[in-house]
Amino acid sequence: MSVLGRLFDRFLGLPEAVVDDVAVTRDLRVSMPDGVVLLADRYRPRGAGPLPVVLMRTPYGKHRIDAKAFASVLVRRGMQVVVQNTRGCLRLRWPLPRLSPGEGRRPGHGGLVACAAVV
């Protein structure tokens, strides 16, 4: 684990990490039910078997330092983490993209699709 990781853990008052070796798979393409493709990064302990999954979705870009830092904290404690861009990620246009038909009636469905696709 890096010195920065240890400092971050200490700042948050977390117990000692149980995992040191982390595998990162970047830019996984996840097709949503309406055909839109969103990108995701998966963090997991290297060589581990099935693990719980934490999904983080962000409109600000999955490569930001805060997303990486929180993913790192969780994966070092034995979880796998999927950090996914949302629709319209980093696009500075208004109005925001409209939801596809039915998306608002099934909140979280896209997140389940993302986890199932990359885990």
MIVOLUM-971312 format. One record per residue (C-alpha): residue in three letters; x, y, z. Coordinates in steps of 0.2 Angstrom, whole numbers. Example, Ala and Ser with C-alpha at 12.3 -4.5 7.8 and 13.67 -1.06 7.14 Angstrom:
MIVOLUM-971312
+--------+-------+-------+-------+
! residu !     x !     y !     z !
+--------+-------+-------+-------+
!    ALA !    62 !   -22 !    39 !
!    SER !    68 !    -5 !    36 !
+--------+-------+-------+-------+
This chain:
MIVOLUM-971312
+--------+-------+-------+-------+
! residu !     x !     y !     z !
+--------+-------+-------+-------+
!    MET !     0 !     0 !     0 !
!    SER !     6 !    17 !    -4 !
!    VAL !    11 !    30 !     9 !
!    LEU !    -3 !    41 !     2 !
!    GLY !   -15 !    27 !     5 !
!    ARG !   -10 !    25 !    23 !
!    LEU !   -11 !    43 !    26 !
!    PHE !   -29 !    44 !    19 !
!    ASP !   -34 !    29 !    30 !
!    ARG !   -27 !    37 !    45 !
!    PHE !   -36 !    53 !    41 !
!    LEU !   -52 !    44 !    40 !
!    GLY !   -49 !    34 !    56 !
!    LEU !   -50 !    17 !    47 !
!    PRO !   -43 !     1 !    53 !
!    GLU !   -28 !    -7 !    45 !
!    ALA !   -31 !   -13 !    27 !
!    VAL !   -31 !   -31 !    23 !
!    VAL !   -27 !   -31 !     5 !
!    ASP !   -11 !   -23 !    -3 !
!    ASP !   -11 !   -29 !   -21 !
!    VAL !   -25 !   -21 !   -31 !
!    ALA !   -30 !   -25 !   -49 !
!    VAL !   -38 !   -11 !   -59 !
!    THR !   -47 !   -14 !   -76 !
!    ARG !   -51 !     3 !   -85 !
!    ASP !   -64 !     8 !   -97 !
!    LEU !   -75 !    -7 !   -97 !
!    ARG !   -90 !    -4 !  -109 !
!    VAL !  -107 !    -7 !  -101 !
!    SER !  -122 !    -7 !  -112 !
!    MET !  -137 !     0 !  -103 !
!    PRO !  -155 !    -7 !  -107 !
!    ASP !  -158 !     8 !  -119 !
!    GLY !  -142 !     5 !  -129 !
!    VAL !  -132 !    19 !  -121 !
!    VAL !  -114 !    13 !  -118 !
!    LEU !  -106 !    20 !  -101 !
!    LEU !   -88 !    17 !   -96 !
!    ALA !   -83 !    10 !   -79 !
!    ASP !   -67 !     5 !   -70 !
!    ARG !   -66 !   -10 !   -59 !
!    TYR !   -55 !   -11 !   -43 !
!    ARG !   -53 !   -28 !   -35 !
!    PRO !   -40 !   -37 !   -24 !
!    ARG !   -29 !   -46 !   -36 !
!    GLY !   -32 !   -65 !   -36 !
!    ALA !   -47 !   -64 !   -25 !
!    GLY !   -63 !   -75 !   -28 !
!    PRO !   -81 !   -68 !   -27 !
!    LEU !   -82 !   -52 !   -17 !
!    PRO !   -96 !   -40 !   -12 !
!    VAL !   -98 !   -26 !   -25 !
!    VAL !   -99 !    -7 !   -22 !
!    LEU !  -105 !     4 !   -36 !
!    MET !  -100 !    22 !   -37 !
!    ARG !  -108 !    32 !   -51 !
!    THR !  -102 !    49 !   -55 !
!    PRO !  -106 !    63 !   -68 !
!    TYR !   -89 !    71 !   -65 !
!    GLY !   -78 !    58 !   -72 !
!    LYS !   -72 !    41 !   -65 !
!    HIS !   -54 !    46 !   -66 !
!    ARG !   -55 !    60 !   -53 !
!    ILE !   -44 !    58 !   -38 !
!    ASP !   -59 !    57 !   -26 !
!    ALA !   -67 !    43 !   -35 !
!    LYS !   -50 !    34 !   -35 !
!    ALA !   -47 !    37 !   -17 !
!    PHE !   -63 !    31 !   -11 !
!    ALA !   -62 !    15 !   -22 !
!    SER !   -45 !    12 !   -15 !
!    VAL !   -51 !    13 !     3 !
!    LEU !   -65 !     0 !     0 !
!    VAL !   -55 !   -12 !   -11 !
!    ARG !   -41 !   -13 !     2 !
!    ARG !   -54 !   -19 !    14 !
!    GLY !   -59 !   -34 !     3 !
!    MET !   -72 !   -27 !    -8 !
!    GLN !   -73 !   -24 !   -27 !
!    VAL !   -78 !    -7 !   -33 !
!    VAL !   -85 !    -2 !   -50 !
!    VAL !   -84 !    17 !   -53 !
!    GLN !   -95 !    21 !   -68 !
!    ASN !   -98 !    37 !   -78 !
!    THR !  -116 !    43 !   -79 !
!    ARG !  -125 !    49 !   -95 !
!    GLY !  -118 !    65 !  -101 !
!    CYS !  -102 !    64 !   -90 !
!    LEU !   -91 !    79 !   -92 !
!    ARG !  -103 !    87 !  -105 !
!    LEU !  -106 !   105 !  -101 !
!    ARG !  -122 !   107 !  -111 !
!    TRP !  -139 !   112 !  -104 !
!    PRO !  -152 !   105 !  -102 !
!    LEU !  -146 !    89 !   -96 !
!    PRO !  -149 !    73 !  -106 !
!    ARG !  -167 !    67 !  -104 !
!    LEU !  -169 !    50 !   -96 !
!    SER !  -174 !    36 !  -108 !
!    PRO !  -193 !    30 !  -107 !
!    GLY !  -195 !    19 !   -91 !
!    GLU !  -178 !    24 !   -83 !
!    GLY !  -186 !    34 !   -70 !
!    ARG !  -198 !    20 !   -65 !
!    ARG !  -184 !     8 !   -62 !
!    PRO !  -171 !    18 !   -51 !
!    GLY !  -155 !     8 !   -49 !
!    HIS !  -158 !    -4 !   -64 !
!    GLY !  -144 !     4 !   -74 !
!    GLY !  -132 !     1 !   -59 !
!    LEU !  -138 !   -17 !   -58 !
!    VAL !  -134 !   -19 !   -76 !
!    ALA !  -117 !   -11 !   -74 !
!    CYS !  -112 !   -23 !   -59 !
!    ALA !  -118 !   -38 !   -68 !
!    ALA !  -108 !   -34 !   -84 !
!    VAL !   -91 !   -31 !   -76 !
!    VAL !   -91 !   -43 !   -61 !
+--------+-------+-------+-------+
